[in-house]
Amino acid sequence: MTTYAVTGATGGLGRRAVEELLDRGVPAADVVAVVRRPEAAADLAARGVQVREGDYSRPETLPAALAGVTRLLLVSGNEPGARVAQHRAVAEAAAAAGVQRLVYTSIAHADTSGNPLAGEHRGTEEALREVGVPATVLRNSWYVENYTAQLDRYLATGEILGAAGEGRVSVAPRADYAVAAATALLADQEGSGVLELGGPGVTLAELAAAVTEATGTPVRYRDLPAEELTAALQEAGLEAGTAGFVTAIDTSIARGELDTGEETLTALLGRQVTPLVDAVRAARG
């Protein structure tokens, strides 16, 4: 019997991955949802999923959370500066529990990227190699939700501000990445490997065109030098650190560091990646 565990199972990607496993016929009793607050996963428990407390920041909770687990989906944490230590703790607990395969959600081109998020993913990938549990690293590009969460602002101002130039970002909905993660978790594979995942690469001008098509409200892309974008974001209310972070993401896009191509994600999905216009429409409800 194979037991599958998903960390962060009440988060946007983790919950969808659990649901995908169930939809594919994995018995609920063979699925473990690892969560910080078990009460937040009461609906999964009601469906027969094993809900266990496991907190990246409290390593003492991890051995019991991973006991008897065969394959583990480690969804990356969201605490900047703490991720490498947290992820290493999970990997070490997985090794001690006898987990046979680990799937980890990294970021596109983590080994070479100057993206401000890449360093901790690069450190995690190194930690996984050191711990030695066979791992499939899913280097996810950008979630389309990173943009659709800002739709109200785009529509109110009529523009998307950026410093990405003609750089392409391979966006896909979080749900598509979750399906890919479940596919990788279910796959019988030996050894370790890395998969670069993303949707069709689009420029931010093409993103603006998709928003216009999906909503009927004209939105344009206005490209700025990096320093001007940072200043404009601060004038719009972002504090300096956040404004600098957003600008750094755009300059990473300009360098092509979030452009993966769509072929590998398409193969894992067994279908085309959800079209950008459809994702925008869905976000509008």
HELIX and SHEET records of a PDB file:
HELIX    1   1 GLY A   12  ASP A   23  1                                  12    
HELIX    2   2 ALA A   28  ASP A   30  5                                   3    
HELIX    3   3 PRO A   38  ALA A   41  5                                   4    
HELIX    4   4 ALA A   42  ALA A   46  1                                   5    
HELIX    5   5 PRO A   59  THR A   61  5                                   3    
HELIX    6   6 LEU A   62  LEU A   66  1                                   5    
HELIX    7   7 ARG A   83  ALA A   97  1                                  15    
HELIX    8   8 ALA A  118  VAL A  131  1                                  14    
HELIX    9   9 GLU A  145  THR A  148  1                                   4    
HELIX   10  10 LEU A  151  THR A  157  1                                   7    
HELIX   11  11 ARG A  174  LEU A  186  1                                  13    
HELIX   12  12 LEU A  204  THR A  215  1                                  12    
HELIX   13  13 ALA A  226  GLU A  235  1                                  10    
HELIX   14  14 ALA A  240  ALA A  254  1                                  15    
HELIX   15  15 GLU A  263  LEU A  269  1                                   7    
HELIX   16  16 LEU A  276  ARG A  284  1                                   9    
SHEET    1   A 7 GLN A  50  GLU A  53  0                                        
SHEET    2   A 7 VAL A  31  VAL A  35  1                                        
SHEET    3   A 7 TYR A   4  THR A   7  1                                        
SHEET    4   A 7 ARG A  71  LEU A  74  1                                        
SHEET    5   A 7 ARG A 101  ILE A 107  1                                        
SHEET    6   A 7 ALA A 135  ASN A 140  1                                        
SHEET    7   A 7 GLY A 193  LEU A 197  1                                        
SHEET    1   B 2 GLU A 159  GLY A 162  0                                        
SHEET    2   B 2 ARG A 220  ASP A 223  1                                        
SHEET    1   C 2 VAL A 169  SER A 170  0                                        
SHEET    2   C 2 GLY A 201  VAL A 202 -1                                        
END                                                                             
